[in-house]
Amino acid sequence: MLGLFLYLRFMNIKALHQLFLKASEVSTDTRKITKNSIFFALKGDSFNGNTYALEALQKGAAYAIVDEKEYVTSDKIIWVDTVLETLQKLASYHRNYCSAKIIALTGSNGKTTTKELIHAVLSMKYRTVATKGNLNNHIGVPLSLLSIKTDTEIAVIEMGANHQKEIAFLCEIAQPDFGYITNFGKAHLEGFGSEEGVIKGKSELYDYLLSNERRVFLNADDPIQHEKLGGYIKKFGFSTNKHQFYTIEFLGANPFVQIKVEDTIINSQLIGSYNFTNCAVAILIGKYFTISPEDVKSAIEGYVPENNRSQIIEKNGHQIILDAYNANPTSMEAALENFKTIKGKNKIAFLGDMFELGKTASIEHHNISDLADQLGFSDVYLIGENFNGINTSLKTFKSFEAVADYLKKHPIKDKGNLLIKGSRGMALERIVDLL
């Protein structure tokens, strides 16, 4: 047995990959183990996956990967230096083993919606996989890469970051053939330090693509993208007004985004002008990969947002814009400006705290409060410790529980339009149940 353990201890990635090819999938959670999978015993601040290795086998896993020798209690448990690093190396090896083209996607806002739109368009012609949910970090990207099958033709890989060098690291793992940055906004300022830091961090995708002479997709109307990629030959962009790029016309958002491309009108099910560029790049990529205009139109029009992202919900006479998946100053401002354009007299906004803003948190929450006040909505509810700590004439509540208690005593009687937006940790989708 000891000899086998020593062999497994020094197993190389190629040999591990052979086991992976015979497995059903990889797993990092014993609560979701599937038969014949490989369990990777990851560690966190409050858990040690090594302690669940034997349980994973008992639930049907073919192998378990651990990095603490004391948990090697079966010949199906493989001992490595670092489980996370092994997962990342396996993912990168598998990426090169498969022939799929990789499209990498990052940006401050709209990554997941854009990823899903691109996936919908490409799936009309190609065998395509995409990042599930928002598995876009140093664990999620490897898991996404390992979902690629040998017959997959294109994989759309979302990349998230809140510090410098993270996108660069993810690019080294995924080695993308193509890339697109949705935008540069005030997101994760605590980690990036400033808006300039955000631009530098997100642009690490450009740095990788340009240094490796890979294709870049761009929004030519974005001055930052246009400036950074001006002299680069391998770019393919869209624009509403620059004729050297693929022309995609924005017809409006009342409330749903309507687009004209060539002679085709596309009526999306996405609200807000800020979703125009998300649709446009999916159309652009469809054009690049020779997908017919009819199929592109069908894919865009057939995409319905969910998971608290720009969802339209009708309840008790209210039309609710549920956009509570995440929030930062840039996306919050866009959502408010869009809400202003929606027809109707009674407009009420529920805004939750924006996280990871560091030393800028106070001023950014002040700015959003001022904007919401200036736009003249019927009522505004500011929810969370950050909003509660600012000086404003609007209603403020320290927590969801506080606003829930208020609404029970003062229910909203007049039917109208409601906007619900806040960072994920605020879980403001719970407000829907209060109505």
HELIX and SHEET records of a PDB file:
HELIX    1   1 LEU A    2  ARG A    9  1                                   8    
HELIX    2   2 ILE A   13  LYS A   22  1                                  10    
HELIX    3   3 THR A   30  LYS A   32  5                                   3    
HELIX    4   4 GLY A   49  TYR A   52  5                                   4    
HELIX    5   5 ALA A   53  GLN A   58  1                                   6    
HELIX    6   6 LYS A   69  TYR A   71  5                                   3    
HELIX    7   7 VAL A   83  TYR A   97  1                                  15    
HELIX    8   8 LYS A  111  LEU A  122  1                                  12    
HELIX    9   9 GLY A  140  LEU A  145  1                                   6    
HELIX   10  10 GLU A  166  ALA A  174  1                                   9    
HELIX   11  11 LEU A  189  PHE A  192  1                                   4    
HELIX   12  12 GLU A  195  LYS A  202  1                                   8    
HELIX   13  13 GLU A  204  SER A  211  1                                   8    
HELIX   14  14 PRO A  223  LYS A  228  1                                   6    
HELIX   15  15 SER A  273  ASN A  275  5                                   3    
HELIX   16  16 PHE A  276  TYR A  288  1                                  13    
HELIX   17  17 PRO A  293  GLY A  302  1                                  10    
HELIX   18  18 PRO A  329  THR A  341  1                                  13    
HELIX   19  19 GLY A  358  THR A  360  5                                   3    
HELIX   20  20 ALA A  361  GLN A  374  1                                  14    
HELIX   21  21 GLU A  385  ASN A  388  1                                   4    
HELIX   22  22 PHE A  400  LYS A  409  1                                  10    
HELIX   23  23 ARG A  424  MET A  426  5                                   3    
HELIX   24  24 LEU A  428  LEU A  434  5                                   7    
SHEET    1   A 4 VAL A  26  SER A  27  0                                        
SHEET    2   A 4 ILE A  38  PHE A  40  1                                        
SHEET    3   A 4 TYR A  63  VAL A  66  1                                        
SHEET    4   A 4 ILE A  77  TRP A  79  1                                        
SHEET    1   B 7 THR A 128  ALA A 130  0                                        
SHEET    2   B 7 ILE A 154  GLU A 158  1                                        
SHEET    3   B 7 LYS A 101  THR A 106  1                                        
SHEET    4   B 7 PHE A 178  ILE A 181  1                                        
SHEET    5   B 7 ARG A 215  ASN A 219  1                                        
SHEET    6   B 7 LYS A 235  SER A 239  1                                        
SHEET    7   B 7 TYR A 246  THR A 247  1                                        
SHEET    1   C 3 GLU A 249  ALA A 253  0                                        
SHEET    2   C 3 PHE A 256  VAL A 261 -1                                        
SHEET    3   C 3 THR A 264  ILE A 271 -1                                        
SHEET    1   D 6 GLN A 311  LYS A 315  0                                        
SHEET    2   D 6 HIS A 318  ASP A 323 -1                                        
SHEET    3   D 6 ASN A 417  LYS A 421  1                                        
SHEET    4   D 6 LYS A 347  GLY A 352  1                                        
SHEET    5   D 6 ASP A 379  ILE A 383  1                                        
SHEET    6   D 6 LYS A 395  PHE A 397  1                                        
END                                                                             
